[in-house]
Amino acid sequence: MTDDRQRWNEKYSTDDEFELPEEPIPALARWIDTLPEGRGLDVATGTGRNARYLASHGYDVDAVDVSDEALDRAAAAAEREGVEGVTWIRSDIDDFAFERSTYDVITVSFFAALDHLPDLKEALSPGGVLIYEHHLRSTDPIDLGPSTDRHRYRSNDLLRACLDLTILDYRERMRTDDEGRTLAVATLIGRNSTGGRQSYPPELDGSGGA
């Protein structure tokens, strides 16, 4: 068993304070009606919130995580919800074989994967969309996220790493969860397309926050 696999299995099985959100990335829920249909990939799926949401909207989803415990929870949640269409894949992202031009939507939430972005972008189908949310370093008081800045992004790190995509939306801000806890996040919506003349989705209601 790899160190990461063991560490995350222990965290999911023994850390009573470690809880992941049940709802998908807010930006995913807001943009779902504008996204291309087809296949989805959820990277570091955890308990599968994004994967289950995509599958419930008709996507065939590959959901990847290093932790057996997380995938067991995710699969159980999908069964309870009557959600089908997700293939749960136990793999370290370093070992995952990304297929070129395969996925119409790729989601990443709170997983530091800048080194893997070239693979993720190549795995997007033409016109495919990447939705990526991650913790930011901040001078403001925050309640959630990594305890040190090591696994947080600096301002514009995520944006700069995705400038070869068409950036449909990017924002950095403080957000409060349902329990009133604060976090600093960057959220990016990027499309695998190029050119000075393109079609763009309309501005979405409530687009002032992601």
C-alpha positions as CSV (number, residue, x, y, z in Angstrom):
1,M,0.0,0.0,0.0
2,T,1.4,3.4,-1.0
3,D,2.0,6.0,1.8
4,D,-0.7,8.3,0.3
5,R,-3.2,5.5,0.1
6,Q,-2.6,4.4,3.7
7,R,-2.6,8.0,5.0
8,W,-5.9,8.8,3.3
9,N,-7.5,5.5,4.3
10,E,-6.6,6.2,7.9
11,K,-7.9,9.7,7.7
12,Y,-11.3,8.6,6.3
13,S,-11.6,5.7,8.8
14,T,-10.3,7.3,12.0
15,D,-10.6,11.1,11.8
16,D,-14.1,11.9,13.1
17,E,-13.6,15.6,12.4
18,F,-12.7,15.0,8.7
19,E,-15.9,15.7,6.7
20,L,-16.2,16.5,3.0
21,P,-19.1,18.5,1.6
22,E,-22.0,16.5,0.1
23,E,-22.9,19.2,-2.4
24,P,-20.8,19.6,-5.7
25,I,-18.5,22.5,-6.4
26,P,-20.9,25.5,-6.4
27,A,-19.6,26.5,-9.9
28,L,-20.4,23.1,-11.2
29,A,-24.0,23.3,-10.1
30,R,-24.3,26.8,-11.5
31,W,-22.7,25.9,-14.9
32,I,-24.2,22.5,-15.4
33,D,-26.7,23.5,-18.0
34,T,-24.0,25.2,-20.2
35,L,-21.6,22.3,-20.2
36,P,-21.0,19.9,-23.1
37,E,-22.7,16.5,-22.6
38,G,-20.9,13.2,-22.6
39,R,-18.1,11.8,-20.4
40,G,-16.9,13.2,-17.1
41,L,-13.8,12.8,-15.0
42,D,-13.6,13.7,-11.3
43,V,-10.0,13.8,-10.0
44,A,-9.4,13.0,-6.4
45,T,-13.1,12.3,-6.0
46,G,-13.1,11.8,-2.3
47,T,-16.7,10.8,-1.3
48,G,-17.8,11.5,-4.9
49,R,-19.8,14.7,-4.6
50,N,-18.9,16.0,-8.1
51,A,-19.0,12.5,-9.7
52,R,-22.4,11.7,-8.4
53,Y,-23.7,15.1,-9.5
54,L,-22.4,14.7,-13.0
55,A,-23.8,11.2,-13.2
56,S,-27.2,12.4,-12.0
57,H,-27.2,14.8,-15.0
58,G,-26.5,12.0,-17.5
59,Y,-22.7,11.9,-17.7
60,D,-20.7,8.7,-17.8
61,V,-18.1,9.4,-15.1
62,D,-14.7,8.1,-14.2
63,A,-14.1,9.0,-10.5
64,V,-10.5,8.5,-9.3
65,D,-9.1,8.5,-5.8
66,V,-6.2,6.9,-4.0
67,S,-8.3,5.9,-1.0
68,D,-10.3,2.7,-0.8
69,E,-12.2,4.1,2.2
70,A,-13.2,7.2,0.2
71,L,-14.4,5.2,-2.8
72,D,-16.4,2.8,-0.6
73,R,-18.2,5.8,0.9
74,A,-18.7,7.4,-2.5
75,A,-20.1,4.2,-4.0
76,A,-22.4,3.7,-1.0
77,A,-23.7,7.3,-1.3
78,A,-24.4,6.7,-5.0
79,E,-26.3,3.6,-4.3
80,R,-28.4,5.4,-1.6
81,E,-29.2,8.1,-4.1
82,G,-30.0,5.8,-6.9
83,V,-27.2,7.3,-9.0
84,E,-25.7,5.2,-11.8
85,G,-23.1,5.8,-14.4
86,V,-20.0,6.2,-12.2
87,T,-16.9,4.0,-12.5
88,W,-15.0,4.2,-9.2
89,I,-11.3,3.9,-9.9
90,R,-8.7,3.3,-7.1
91,S,-5.5,4.9,-8.4
92,D,-2.9,7.4,-7.4
93,I,-3.1,10.3,-9.9
94,D,0.6,9.8,-10.6
95,D,-0.3,6.4,-11.9
96,F,-3.6,7.1,-13.7
97,A,-3.5,6.8,-17.5
98,F,-5.1,9.9,-18.8
99,E,-6.7,9.3,-22.2
100,R,-6.3,12.1,-24.8
101,S,-9.3,14.0,-26.0
102,T,-11.7,11.8,-23.9
103,Y,-13.6,13.9,-21.3
104,D,-16.2,16.6,-21.9
105,V,-16.1,17.8,-18.3
106,I,-13.2,17.4,-15.8
107,T,-13.7,18.4,-12.2
108,V,-11.0,18.9,-9.5
109,S,-11.9,20.2,-6.1
110,F,-9.3,20.9,-3.3
111,F,-6.6,18.8,-4.8
112,A,-3.2,20.3,-5.5
113,A,-2.7,19.2,-9.1
114,L,-0.8,21.9,-10.9
115,D,1.8,19.4,-12.0
116,H,-0.9,17.2,-13.5
117,L,-2.6,20.0,-15.5
118,P,-0.9,19.2,-18.8
119,D,-2.4,15.7,-18.6
120,L,-5.8,17.0,-17.5
121,K,-5.9,19.5,-20.4
122,E,-4.8,16.9,-22.9
123,A,-7.6,14.6,-21.6
124,L,-10.3,17.2,-22.4
125,S,-12.2,16.6,-25.6
126,P,-12.3,19.5,-28.1
127,G,-14.6,22.0,-26.4
128,G,-14.4,20.1,-23.1
129,V,-14.5,22.1,-19.9
130,L,-12.3,22.0,-16.8
131,I,-13.8,23.1,-13.5
132,Y,-11.2,23.5,-10.8
133,E,-11.5,24.8,-7.3
134,H,-8.7,25.0,-4.7
135,H,-7.6,26.7,-1.5
136,L,-5.7,30.0,-1.6
137,R,-3.1,31.5,0.6
138,S,-4.7,34.4,2.4
139,T,-4.0,37.1,5.0
140,D,-7.6,36.8,6.2
141,P,-8.7,34.5,9.0
142,I,-9.9,31.2,7.6
143,D,-11.4,28.2,9.2
144,L,-11.1,25.5,6.5
145,G,-8.3,24.1,4.4
146,P,-4.7,22.9,4.8
147,S,-3.0,24.0,8.0
148,T,0.0,25.4,6.1
149,D,0.5,27.3,2.8
150,R,2.3,24.4,1.3
151,H,-0.8,22.9,-0.3
152,R,-2.5,26.2,-1.0
153,Y,-2.1,28.2,-4.3
154,R,-0.9,31.7,-4.5
155,S,-3.0,34.3,-6.2
156,N,-3.3,33.6,-9.9
157,D,-1.3,30.3,-9.8
158,L,-4.3,28.4,-11.2
159,L,-5.1,31.1,-13.7
160,R,-1.6,31.3,-15.1
161,A,-1.4,27.5,-15.4
162,C,-4.6,27.4,-17.6
163,L,-4.0,30.3,-20.0
164,D,-3.9,27.9,-22.9
165,L,-7.6,27.2,-22.3
166,T,-10.4,29.7,-23.0
167,I,-11.1,31.1,-19.5
168,L,-14.8,31.3,-19.2
169,D,-14.7,32.3,-15.5
170,Y,-12.1,32.9,-12.9
171,R,-12.4,34.3,-9.4
172,E,-10.6,34.4,-6.1
173,R,-12.6,35.2,-3.0
174,M,-13.6,34.3,0.6
175,R,-16.5,31.9,0.9
176,T,-18.6,30.8,3.9
177,D,-19.9,27.2,4.1
178,D,-23.3,26.1,5.5
179,E,-21.9,26.0,9.0
180,G,-20.5,29.6,8.8
181,R,-16.9,28.5,8.4
182,T,-14.7,30.6,6.0
183,L,-12.3,29.5,3.3
184,A,-10.3,31.3,0.6
185,V,-10.7,29.7,-2.8
186,A,-9.8,30.1,-6.4
187,T,-12.4,28.8,-9.0
188,L,-11.6,28.4,-12.7
189,I,-13.8,27.4,-15.6
190,G,-11.7,26.7,-18.7
191,R,-12.7,25.4,-22.1
192,N,-10.4,23.5,-24.5
193,S,-10.7,25.9,-27.3
194,T,-8.6,28.6,-29.0
195,G,-9.1,31.5,-31.3
196,G,-10.1,35.2,-31.2
197,R,-13.7,34.5,-32.3
198,Q,-15.6,32.0,-30.2
199,S,-19.1,31.3,-28.8
200,Y,-19.5,32.1,-25.1
201,P,-22.2,31.1,-22.7
202,P,-24.5,33.9,-21.3
203,E,-23.8,35.5,-18.0
204,L,-25.4,33.3,-15.3
205,D,-27.8,34.4,-12.7
206,G,-26.0,34.8,-9.4
207,S,-22.7,34.9,-11.1
208,G,-21.3,37.2,-8.5
209,G,-20.1,34.2,-6.5
210,A,-18.9,30.8,-7.2
